[in-house]
Amino acid sequence: MSGLDGDEKPGSRQDPRQVPYVALRALASERADEIVSASLLQGRREIVIRHAGQRYRLRITANDKLILTK
């Protein structure tokens, strides 16, 4: 696993260039703790996010709102 979804074994280290969240830093807005949704969605209306071994769907509704569902 990537370590993003909580499945990384303690003490295991990966090459930072191979870890997806490093690439997400490039998608961050001017604020360090903020990511622009368009950067994640990349023109799609829905994406799947894995976290702690579970799949979640992040989608844009018909009213242009974001909704995260399991």
PDB file with one MODEL, atoms N, CA, C and O in Angstrom:
MODEL        1
ATOM      1  N   MET A   1       0.830  -1.189   0.000  1.00  0.00           N
ATOM      2  CA  MET A   1       0.000   0.000   0.000  1.00  0.00           C
ATOM      3  C   MET A   1       0.872   1.250   0.000  1.00  0.00           C
ATOM      4  O   MET A   1       2.088   1.169   0.177  1.00  0.00           O
ATOM      5  N   SER A   2       0.262   2.370  -0.193  1.00  0.00           N
ATOM      6  CA  SER A   2       0.987   3.623  -0.334  1.00  0.00           C
ATOM      7  C   SER A   2       1.292   4.316   0.977  1.00  0.00           C
ATOM      8  O   SER A   2       2.122   5.224   1.014  1.00  0.00           O
ATOM      9  N   GLY A   3       0.641   3.909   2.051  1.00  0.00           N
ATOM     10  CA  GLY A   3       0.781   4.649   3.289  1.00  0.00           C
ATOM     11  C   GLY A   3      -0.295   5.717   3.421  1.00  0.00           C
ATOM     12  O   GLY A   3      -0.523   6.232   4.515  1.00  0.00           O
ATOM     13  N   LEU A   4      -0.945   6.050   2.343  1.00  0.00           N
ATOM     14  CA  LEU A   4      -2.013   7.051   2.379  1.00  0.00           C
ATOM     15  C   LEU A   4      -3.252   6.527   3.077  1.00  0.00           C
ATOM     16  O   LEU A   4      -3.971   7.289   3.722  1.00  0.00           O
ATOM     17  N   ASP A   5      -3.508   5.233   2.954  1.00  0.00           N
ATOM     18  CA  ASP A   5      -4.753   4.696   3.480  1.00  0.00           C
ATOM     19  C   ASP A   5      -4.585   4.023   4.835  1.00  0.00           C
ATOM     20  O   ASP A   5      -5.490   3.322   5.288  1.00  0.00           O
ATOM     21  N   GLY A   6      -3.442   4.222   5.492  1.00  0.00           N
ATOM     22  CA  GLY A   6      -3.247   3.686   6.821  1.00  0.00           C
ATOM     23  C   GLY A   6      -2.810   2.241   6.855  1.00  0.00           C
ATOM     24  O   GLY A   6      -2.743   1.661   7.939  1.00  0.00           O
ATOM     25  N   ASP A   7      -2.506   1.625   5.714  1.00  0.00           N
ATOM     26  CA  ASP A   7      -2.123   0.229   5.659  1.00  0.00           C
ATOM     27  C   ASP A   7      -0.619   0.019   5.680  1.00  0.00           C
ATOM     28  O   ASP A   7      -0.160  -1.120   5.595  1.00  0.00           O
ATOM     29  N   GLU A   8       0.147   1.073   5.787  1.00  0.00           N
ATOM     30  CA  GLU A   8       1.595   0.955   5.793  1.00  0.00           C
ATOM     31  C   GLU A   8       2.057   0.329   7.095  1.00  0.00           C
ATOM     32  O   GLU A   8       1.553   0.676   8.163  1.00  0.00           O
ATOM     33  N   LYS A   9       3.018  -0.599   7.018  1.00  0.00           N
ATOM     34  CA  LYS A   9       3.549  -1.254   8.201  1.00  0.00           C
ATOM     35  C   LYS A   9       4.457  -0.291   8.950  1.00  0.00           C
ATOM     36  O   LYS A   9       5.224   0.448   8.332  1.00  0.00           O
ATOM     37  N   PRO A  10       4.377  -0.293  10.281  1.00  0.00           N
ATOM     38  CA  PRO A  10       5.247   0.586  11.059  1.00  0.00           C
ATOM     39  C   PRO A  10       6.715   0.293  10.758  1.00  0.00           C
ATOM     40  O   PRO A  10       7.116  -0.866  10.651  1.00  0.00           O
ATOM     41  N   GLY A  11       7.495   1.335  10.626  1.00  0.00           N
ATOM     42  CA  GLY A  11       8.920   1.187  10.372  1.00  0.00           C
ATOM     43  C   GLY A  11       9.278   1.006   8.916  1.00  0.00           C
ATOM     44  O   GLY A  11      10.454   1.091   8.563  1.00  0.00           O
ATOM     45  N   SER A  12       8.292   0.755   8.050  1.00  0.00           N
ATOM     46  CA  SER A  12       8.618   0.602   6.630  1.00  0.00           C
ATOM     47  C   SER A  12       8.739   1.979   6.002  1.00  0.00           C
ATOM     48  O   SER A  12       7.917   2.859   6.258  1.00  0.00           O
ATOM     49  N   ARG A  13       9.745   2.163   5.193  1.00  0.00           N
ATOM     50  CA  ARG A  13       9.988   3.454   4.541  1.00  0.00           C
ATOM     51  C   ARG A  13       9.964   3.238   3.044  1.00  0.00           C
ATOM     52  O   ARG A  13      10.505   2.251   2.545  1.00  0.00           O
ATOM     53  N   GLN A  14       9.344   4.150   2.331  1.00  0.00           N
ATOM     54  CA  GLN A  14       9.309   4.097   0.884  1.00  0.00           C
ATOM     55  C   GLN A  14      10.081   5.273   0.328  1.00  0.00           C
ATOM     56  O   GLN A  14      10.258   6.292   0.995  1.00  0.00           O
ATOM     57  N   ASP A  15      10.536   5.119  -0.897  1.00  0.00           N
ATOM     58  CA  ASP A  15      11.171   6.221  -1.605  1.00  0.00           C
ATOM     59  C   ASP A  15      10.127   7.328  -1.737  1.00  0.00           C
ATOM     60  O   ASP A  15       9.070   7.089  -2.321  1.00  0.00           O
ATOM     61  N   PRO A  16      10.386   8.540  -1.212  1.00  0.00           N
ATOM     62  CA  PRO A  16       9.375   9.609  -1.251  1.00  0.00           C
ATOM     63  C   PRO A  16       8.895   9.944  -2.652  1.00  0.00           C
ATOM     64  O   PRO A  16       7.777  10.431  -2.823  1.00  0.00           O
ATOM     65  N   ARG A  17       9.726   9.687  -3.659  1.00  0.00           N
ATOM     66  CA  ARG A  17       9.296   9.982  -5.033  1.00  0.00           C
ATOM     67  C   ARG A  17       8.237   9.008  -5.509  1.00  0.00           C
ATOM     68  O   ARG A  17       7.563   9.271  -6.505  1.00  0.00           O
ATOM     69  N   GLN A  18       8.075   7.881  -4.816  1.00  0.00           N
ATOM     70  CA  GLN A  18       7.097   6.871  -5.210  1.00  0.00           C
ATOM     71  C   GLN A  18       5.796   6.967  -4.412  1.00  0.00           C
ATOM     72  O   GLN A  18       4.841   6.248  -4.708  1.00  0.00           O
ATOM     73  N   VAL A  19       5.745   7.829  -3.422  1.00  0.00           N
ATOM     74  CA  VAL A  19       4.567   7.958  -2.566  1.00  0.00           C
ATOM     75  C   VAL A  19       3.628   9.002  -3.154  1.00  0.00           C
ATOM     76  O   VAL A  19       4.036  10.144  -3.366  1.00  0.00           O
ATOM     77  N   PRO A  20       2.343   8.621  -3.429  1.00  0.00           N
ATOM     78  CA  PRO A  20       1.409   9.546  -4.091  1.00  0.00           C
ATOM     79  C   PRO A  20       1.209  10.874  -3.375  1.00  0.00           C
ATOM     80  O   PRO A  20       1.023  11.885  -4.052  1.00  0.00           O
ATOM     81  N   TYR A  21       1.236  10.933  -2.038  1.00  0.00           N
ATOM     82  CA  TYR A  21       0.946  12.210  -1.380  1.00  0.00           C
ATOM     83  C   TYR A  21       2.020  13.247  -1.630  1.00  0.00           C
ATOM     84  O   TYR A  21       1.771  14.441  -1.462  1.00  0.00           O
ATOM     85  N   VAL A  22       3.205  12.823  -2.026  1.00  0.00           N
ATOM     86  CA  VAL A  22       4.232  13.797  -2.386  1.00  0.00           C
ATOM     87  C   VAL A  22       3.766  14.578  -3.611  1.00  0.00           C
ATOM     88  O   VAL A  22       3.947  15.793  -3.686  1.00  0.00           O
ATOM     89  N   ALA A  23       3.161  13.869  -4.573  1.00  0.00           N
ATOM     90  CA  ALA A  23       2.638  14.529  -5.768  1.00  0.00           C
ATOM     91  C   ALA A  23       1.488  15.464  -5.409  1.00  0.00           C
ATOM     92  O   ALA A  23       1.305  16.494  -6.058  1.00  0.00           O
ATOM     93  N   LEU A  24       0.717  15.121  -4.389  1.00  0.00           N
ATOM     94  CA  LEU A  24      -0.400  15.980  -3.991  1.00  0.00           C
ATOM     95  C   LEU A  24       0.076  17.334  -3.496  1.00  0.00           C
ATOM     96  O   LEU A  24      -0.645  18.324  -3.611  1.00  0.00           O
ATOM     97  N   ARG A  25       1.272  17.388  -2.950  1.00  0.00           N
ATOM     98  CA  ARG A  25       1.793  18.687  -2.508  1.00  0.00           C
ATOM     99  C   ARG A  25       1.855  19.668  -3.671  1.00  0.00           C
ATOM    100  O   ARG A  25       1.665  20.870  -3.485  1.00  0.00           O
ATOM    101  N   ALA A  26       2.119  19.162  -4.857  1.00  0.00           N
ATOM    102  CA  ALA A  26       2.169  20.028  -6.034  1.00  0.00           C
ATOM    103  C   ALA A  26       0.783  20.554  -6.379  1.00  0.00           C
ATOM    104  O   ALA A  26       0.656  21.573  -7.058  1.00  0.00           O
ATOM    105  N   LEU A  27      -0.262  19.862  -5.913  1.00  0.00           N
ATOM    106  CA  LEU A  27      -1.632  20.266  -6.211  1.00  0.00           C
ATOM    107  C   LEU A  27      -2.178  21.244  -5.169  1.00  0.00           C
ATOM    108  O   LEU A  27      -3.267  21.790  -5.346  1.00  0.00           O
ATOM    109  N   ALA A  28      -1.452  21.461  -4.119  1.00  0.00           N
ATOM    110  CA  ALA A  28      -1.929  22.319  -3.033  1.00  0.00           C
ATOM    111  C   ALA A  28      -2.056  23.760  -3.501  1.00  0.00           C
ATOM    112  O   ALA A  28      -1.334  24.221  -4.384  1.00  0.00           O
ATOM    113  N   SER A  29      -2.987  24.441  -2.885  1.00  0.00           N
ATOM    114  CA  SER A  29      -3.150  25.858  -3.188  1.00  0.00           C
ATOM    115  C   SER A  29      -2.110  26.652  -2.422  1.00  0.00           C
ATOM    116  O   SER A  29      -1.144  26.077  -1.921  1.00  0.00           O
ATOM    117  N   GLU A  30      -2.286  27.950  -2.321  1.00  0.00           N
ATOM    118  CA  GLU A  30      -1.328  28.785  -1.605  1.00  0.00           C
ATOM    119  C   GLU A  30      -1.259  28.440  -0.126  1.00  0.00           C
ATOM    120  O   GLU A  30      -0.207  28.612   0.490  1.00  0.00           O
ATOM    121  N   ARG A  31      -2.325  27.970   0.447  1.00  0.00           N
ATOM    122  CA  ARG A  31      -2.316  27.557   1.855  1.00  0.00           C
ATOM    123  C   ARG A  31      -1.795  26.134   1.949  1.00  0.00           C
ATOM    124  O   ARG A  31      -2.204  25.275   1.168  1.00  0.00           O
ATOM    125  N   ALA A  32      -0.916  25.875   2.874  1.00  0.00           N
ATOM    126  CA  ALA A  32      -0.299  24.554   3.007  1.00  0.00           C
ATOM    127  C   ALA A  32      -1.309  23.472   3.374  1.00  0.00           C
ATOM    128  O   ALA A  32      -1.102  22.305   3.038  1.00  0.00           O
ATOM    129  N   ASP A  33      -2.384  23.826   4.047  1.00  0.00           N
ATOM    130  CA  ASP A  33      -3.356  22.831   4.498  1.00  0.00           C
ATOM    131  C   ASP A  33      -4.590  22.757   3.595  1.00  0.00           C
ATOM    132  O   ASP A  33      -5.633  22.264   4.026  1.00  0.00           O
ATOM    133  N   GLU A  34      -4.495  23.226   2.381  1.00  0.00           N
ATOM    134  CA  GLU A  34      -5.652  23.296   1.488  1.00  0.00           C
ATOM    135  C   GLU A  34      -5.303  22.703   0.127  1.00  0.00           C
ATOM    136  O   GLU A  34      -4.240  22.983  -0.427  1.00  0.00           O
ATOM    137  N   ILE A  35      -6.212  21.876  -0.411  1.00  0.00           N
ATOM    138  CA  ILE A  35      -6.056  21.309  -1.752  1.00  0.00           C
ATOM    139  C   ILE A  35      -7.282  21.710  -2.564  1.00  0.00           C
ATOM    140  O   ILE A  35      -8.407  21.562  -2.087  1.00  0.00           O
ATOM    141  N   VAL A  36      -7.093  22.199  -3.742  1.00  0.00           N
ATOM    142  CA  VAL A  36      -8.191  22.610  -4.620  1.00  0.00           C
ATOM    143  C   VAL A  36      -8.863  21.347  -5.172  1.00  0.00           C
ATOM    144  O   VAL A  36      -8.186  20.473  -5.713  1.00  0.00           O
ATOM    145  N   SER A  37     -10.177  21.248  -5.039  1.00  0.00           N
ATOM    146  CA  SER A  37     -10.899  20.047  -5.465  1.00  0.00           C
ATOM    147  C   SER A  37     -10.679  19.724  -6.940  1.00  0.00           C
ATOM    148  O   SER A  37     -10.596  18.552  -7.310  1.00  0.00           O
ATOM    149  N   ALA A  38     -10.585  20.735  -7.773  1.00  0.00           N
ATOM    150  CA  ALA A  38     -10.367  20.503  -9.206  1.00  0.00           C
ATOM    151  C   ALA A  38      -9.048  19.766  -9.457  1.00  0.00           C
ATOM    152  O   ALA A  38      -8.927  19.009 -10.420  1.00  0.00           O
ATOM    153  N   SER A  39      -8.068  19.992  -8.588  1.00  0.00           N
ATOM    154  CA  SER A  39      -6.793  19.288  -8.725  1.00  0.00           C
ATOM    155  C   SER A  39      -6.948  17.800  -8.451  1.00  0.00           C
ATOM    156  O   SER A  39      -6.299  16.976  -9.095  1.00  0.00           O
ATOM    157  N   LEU A  40      -7.792  17.463  -7.515  1.00  0.00           N
ATOM    158  CA  LEU A  40      -8.037  16.048  -7.215  1.00  0.00           C
ATOM    159  C   LEU A  40      -8.926  15.396  -8.271  1.00  0.00           C
ATOM    160  O   LEU A  40      -8.651  14.287  -8.728  1.00  0.00           O
ATOM    161  N   LEU A  41      -9.972  16.082  -8.647  1.00  0.00           N
ATOM    162  CA  LEU A  41     -10.952  15.506  -9.578  1.00  0.00           C
ATOM    163  C   LEU A  41     -10.473  15.495 -11.025  1.00  0.00           C
ATOM    164  O   LEU A  41     -10.880  14.623 -11.793  1.00  0.00           O
ATOM    165  N   GLN A  42      -9.632  16.426 -11.412  1.00  0.00           N
ATOM    166  CA  GLN A  42      -9.050  16.494 -12.760  1.00  0.00           C
ATOM    167  C   GLN A  42     -10.094  16.344 -13.865  1.00  0.00           C
ATOM    168  O   GLN A  42      -9.931  15.553 -14.793  1.00  0.00           O
ATOM    169  N   GLY A  43     -11.173  17.125 -13.742  1.00  0.00           N
ATOM    170  CA  GLY A  43     -12.209  17.132 -14.783  1.00  0.00           C
ATOM    171  C   GLY A  43     -13.271  16.059 -14.633  1.00  0.00           C
ATOM    172  O   GLY A  43     -14.242  16.047 -15.390  1.00  0.00           O
ATOM    173  N   ARG A  44     -13.108  15.156 -13.671  1.00  0.00           N
ATOM    174  CA  ARG A  44     -14.097  14.093 -13.453  1.00  0.00           C
ATOM    175  C   ARG A  44     -15.148  14.562 -12.461  1.00  0.00           C
ATOM    176  O   ARG A  44     -14.916  15.506 -11.705  1.00  0.00           O
ATOM    177  N   ARG A  45     -16.285  13.916 -12.463  1.00  0.00           N
ATOM    178  CA  ARG A  45     -17.355  14.233 -11.515  1.00  0.00           C
ATOM    179  C   ARG A  45     -17.242  13.383 -10.250  1.00  0.00           C
ATOM    180  O   ARG A  45     -17.879  13.692  -9.243  1.00  0.00           O
ATOM    181  N   GLU A  46     -16.442  12.317 -10.289  1.00  0.00           N
ATOM    182  CA  GLU A  46     -16.352  11.398  -9.159  1.00  0.00           C
ATOM    183  C   GLU A  46     -14.992  10.713  -9.152  1.00  0.00           C
ATOM    184  O   GLU A  46     -14.448  10.369 -10.201  1.00  0.00           O
ATOM    185  N   ILE A  47     -14.448  10.519  -7.939  1.00  0.00           N
ATOM    186  CA  ILE A  47     -13.216   9.736  -7.779  1.00  0.00           C
ATOM    187  C   ILE A  47     -13.401   8.801  -6.587  1.00  0.00           C
ATOM    188  O   ILE A  47     -14.264   9.023  -5.738  1.00  0.00           O
ATOM    189  N   VAL A  48     -12.581   7.754  -6.533  1.00  0.00           N
ATOM    190  CA  VAL A  48     -12.574   6.819  -5.411  1.00  0.00           C
ATOM    191  C   VAL A  48     -11.316   7.087  -4.598  1.00  0.00           C
ATOM    192  O   VAL A  48     -10.218   7.201  -5.143  1.00  0.00           O
ATOM    193  N   ILE A  49     -11.496   7.186  -3.282  1.00  0.00           N
ATOM    194  CA  ILE A  49     -10.387   7.420  -2.358  1.00  0.00           C
ATOM    195  C   ILE A  49     -10.300   6.218  -1.427  1.00  0.00           C
ATOM    196  O   ILE A  49     -11.302   5.812  -0.838  1.00  0.00           O
ATOM    197  N   ARG A  50      -9.105   5.648  -1.292  1.00  0.00           N
ATOM    198  CA  ARG A  50      -8.897   4.550  -0.349  1.00  0.00           C
ATOM    199  C   ARG A  50      -8.326   5.129   0.940  1.00  0.00           C
ATOM    200  O   ARG A  50      -7.387   5.925   0.926  1.00  0.00           O
ATOM    201  N   HIS A  51      -8.921   4.704   2.057  1.00  0.00           N
ATOM    202  CA  HIS A  51      -8.455   5.142   3.378  1.00  0.00           C
ATOM    203  C   HIS A  51      -8.669   4.000   4.358  1.00  0.00           C
ATOM    204  O   HIS A  51      -9.781   3.489   4.495  1.00  0.00           O
ATOM    205  N   ALA A  52      -7.599   3.602   5.039  1.00  0.00           N
ATOM    206  CA  ALA A  52      -7.659   2.536   6.055  1.00  0.00           C
ATOM    207  C   ALA A  52      -8.327   1.276   5.498  1.00  0.00           C
ATOM    208  O   ALA A  52      -9.113   0.627   6.188  1.00  0.00           O
ATOM    209  N   GLY A  53      -8.012   0.938   4.260  1.00  0.00           N
ATOM    210  CA  GLY A  53      -8.540  -0.271   3.643  1.00  0.00           C
ATOM    211  C   GLY A  53      -9.970  -0.161   3.153  1.00  0.00           C
ATOM    212  O   GLY A  53     -10.530  -1.146   2.671  1.00  0.00           O
ATOM    213  N   GLN A  54     -10.571   1.009   3.263  1.00  0.00           N
ATOM    214  CA  GLN A  54     -11.953   1.221   2.829  1.00  0.00           C
ATOM    215  C   GLN A  54     -11.976   2.119   1.593  1.00  0.00           C
ATOM    216  O   GLN A  54     -11.080   2.936   1.383  1.00  0.00           O
ATOM    217  N   ARG A  55     -13.021   1.948   0.780  1.00  0.00           N
ATOM    218  CA  ARG A  55     -13.198   2.778  -0.413  1.00  0.00           C
ATOM    219  C   ARG A  55     -14.278   3.824  -0.145  1.00  0.00           C
ATOM    220  O   ARG A  55     -15.347   3.517   0.382  1.00  0.00           O
ATOM    221  N   TYR A  56     -13.978   5.048  -0.514  1.00  0.00           N
ATOM    222  CA  TYR A  56     -14.914   6.166  -0.383  1.00  0.00           C
ATOM    223  C   TYR A  56     -15.043   6.836  -1.747  1.00  0.00           C
ATOM    224  O   TYR A  56     -14.083   6.866  -2.517  1.00  0.00           O
ATOM    225  N   ARG A  57     -16.208   7.366  -2.045  1.00  0.00           N
ATOM    226  CA  ARG A  57     -16.436   8.086  -3.302  1.00  0.00           C
ATOM    227  C   ARG A  57     -16.593   9.568  -3.005  1.00  0.00           C
ATOM    228  O   ARG A  57     -17.416   9.958  -2.177  1.00  0.00           O
ATOM    229  N   LEU A  58     -15.810  10.385  -3.677  1.00  0.00           N
ATOM    230  CA  LEU A  58     -15.939  11.834  -3.600  1.00  0.00           C
ATOM    231  C   LEU A  58     -16.536  12.269  -4.924  1.00  0.00           C
ATOM    232  O   LEU A  58     -15.959  12.018  -5.982  1.00  0.00           O
ATOM    233  N   ARG A  59     -17.688  12.920  -4.870  1.00  0.00           N
ATOM    234  CA  ARG A  59     -18.332  13.316  -6.120  1.00  0.00           C
ATOM    235  C   ARG A  59     -18.917  14.712  -6.028  1.00  0.00           C
ATOM    236  O   ARG A  59     -19.176  15.245  -4.948  1.00  0.00           O
ATOM    237  N   ILE A  60     -19.111  15.278  -7.205  1.00  0.00           N
ATOM    238  CA  ILE A  60     -19.753  16.582  -7.320  1.00  0.00           C
ATOM    239  C   ILE A  60     -21.234  16.343  -7.606  1.00  0.00           C
ATOM    240  O   ILE A  60     -21.579  15.599  -8.524  1.00  0.00           O
ATOM    241  N   THR A  61     -22.104  16.967  -6.826  1.00  0.00           N
ATOM    242  CA  THR A  61     -23.544  16.795  -7.015  1.00  0.00           C
ATOM    243  C   THR A  61     -24.050  17.687  -8.149  1.00  0.00           C
ATOM    244  O   THR A  61     -23.306  18.489  -8.714  1.00  0.00           O
ATOM    245  N   ALA A  62     -25.322  17.526  -8.462  1.00  0.00           N
ATOM    246  CA  ALA A  62     -25.948  18.344  -9.497  1.00  0.00           C
ATOM    247  C   ALA A  62     -25.964  19.820  -9.105  1.00  0.00           C
ATOM    248  O   ALA A  62     -26.017  20.697  -9.967  1.00  0.00           O
ATOM    249  N   ASN A  63     -25.918  20.089  -7.787  1.00  0.00           N
ATOM    250  CA  ASN A  63     -25.891  21.474  -7.281  1.00  0.00           C
ATOM    251  C   ASN A  63     -24.474  21.975  -7.077  1.00  0.00           C
ATOM    252  O   ASN A  63     -24.269  22.987  -6.406  1.00  0.00           O
ATOM    253  N   ASP A  64     -23.494  21.287  -7.644  1.00  0.00           N
ATOM    254  CA  ASP A  64     -22.084  21.675  -7.566  1.00  0.00           C
ATOM    255  C   ASP A  64     -21.545  21.666  -6.137  1.00  0.00           C
ATOM    256  O   ASP A  64     -20.713  22.498  -5.773  1.00  0.00           O
ATOM    257  N   LYS A  65     -22.026  20.715  -5.329  1.00  0.00           N
ATOM    258  CA  LYS A  65     -21.525  20.511  -3.972  1.00  0.00           C
ATOM    259  C   LYS A  65     -20.698  19.232  -3.965  1.00  0.00           C
ATOM    260  O   LYS A  65     -20.882  18.365  -4.820  1.00  0.00           O
ATOM    261  N   LEU A  66     -19.786  19.111  -2.999  1.00  0.00           N
ATOM    262  CA  LEU A  66     -19.020  17.876  -2.840  1.00  0.00           C
ATOM    263  C   LEU A  66     -19.689  16.980  -1.830  1.00  0.00           C
ATOM    264  O   LEU A  66     -20.195  17.453  -0.813  1.00  0.00           O
ATOM    265  N   ILE A  67     -19.696  15.670  -2.103  1.00  0.00           N
ATOM    266  CA  ILE A  67     -20.223  14.711  -1.157  1.00  0.00           C
ATOM    267  C   ILE A  67     -19.272  13.521  -1.111  1.00  0.00           C
ATOM    268  O   ILE A  67     -18.819  13.036  -2.148  1.00  0.00           O
ATOM    269  N   LEU A  68     -18.970  13.053   0.110  1.00  0.00           N
ATOM    270  CA  LEU A  68     -18.111  11.902   0.321  1.00  0.00           C
ATOM    271  C   LEU A  68     -18.962  10.802   0.907  1.00  0.00           C
ATOM    272  O   LEU A  68     -19.578  10.988   1.956  1.00  0.00           O
ATOM    273  N   THR A  69     -19.007   9.646   0.243  1.00  0.00           N
ATOM    274  CA  THR A  69     -19.809   8.520   0.715  1.00  0.00           C
ATOM    275  C   THR A  69     -18.948   7.274   0.784  1.00  0.00           C
ATOM    276  O   THR A  69     -17.949   7.147   0.075  1.00  0.00           O
ATOM    277  N   LYS A  70     -19.346   6.374   1.635  1.00  0.00           N
ATOM    278  CA  LYS A  70     -18.642   5.106   1.805  1.00  0.00           C
ATOM    279  C   LYS A  70     -19.231   4.077   0.867  1.00  0.00           C
ATOM    280  O   LYS A  70     -18.782   2.931   0.848  1.00  0.00           O
TER     281      LYS A  70
ENDMDL
END
